[in-house]
Amino acid sequence: MKICEICGTEFHPKHGNQKYCGEECSKIAEKENARQRMQKYRDKYGVKNKKKWLGSGNIGAIPESHWAIESATVYEEKVRLGLVSKKFRGDCKIYS
């Protein structure tokens, strides 16, 4: 007999490594482990500001009609995320 780490009920494990009584407790534990992994990642890399996360920038679902405007928007997003420094780009005259 083992005791489930999530709900505390006793159960007969199907194998020696089983920690949870059933699939429901297993899924709860999986979500908690994923939450802890993400928190550890944020703590390690300093991602505390939601504005640094992907998807919160100025890029919309519909691309701009002109390629230079779209390119500039993508470049601004890269600058915002710290992927590139804000310097002159030779392929786009918007940044000079």
N, C-alpha and C positions, 0 to 999 in steps of 0.2 A: 504494500500500500504506500502511496505517495500522497503528498498534499499539494494541491494546485497553488502555484505562486500568485495567481491573480485573485481567485475567489475563495481560496482556503478550504475547499472541499476535498475529501479523500477520494482517490480513484485508483484503479488498477492500471498501471502503465502497460501499453502495448509493446514498448521497448524500453530499454534501460535509460535512455536519454530524455524521455518524455517529461516535460516540466508542467504541462497544462492539461486540465481534465478533458477539454474538448476543443473543437474548432473555434467556438466563440471566444473563449479565453485566449486561445492562440492568436487570434486576430487582434484582440485588445493589446496583447503584449507586443505584437509586431508594430502596431501604431505607436505605442509608447517608445519602443526602441528606435523607430524612425525619427520621432520627435527629439529624442536625446541625441541621436547622431547629428541632426541638423543644428541643434543648439551648440554642440561641441564644435561643429564646423564654423558656425557664426562667431563663436568665442575665439577660435584659433585664427581666423582670417579677418576678424574685425568687421564683419558685415552686420552692423547694428542699425544702420540707417536704411529704411525701406526704399529710399530714393535711389540707392545703389543697386537694387535688385532689377533684374531684367523684366521688361514688360511694363515698367512704370514711367517710361520716358515719353518722348514726343512722337514716337513712331506709331502711325495708325495702321488700321487693317487694309486700307486702300492706298496703294502707292501714289506718289505725286505724279502729275502729268509730265513734268519735265525731268529728265534724268539728273540734271545738275542739282535741282532742288532735293530730289530723293537722295542723291549721294551726300549732299550736305547734311541732311537730316540724319542719315545713318552715321556719318562721321561725328556729328554732335553727340549722338547716343554713345558712341565709342569713347569720346572724350569724357562724358558724364560718368561712365563706368570706370574710367581710369585705364582703359585698354590702350589708348594712344595719347600722346601729348598734343596740346593745341598748337600746332605749328603750321606753316604754310604747306599746303598740298599742291604739288605740281599739276595734278590732273583736274583741279577744280579752281576756278578763278574767284570763287566766293570768299575763300580764305586767303587774304593777301596782307 
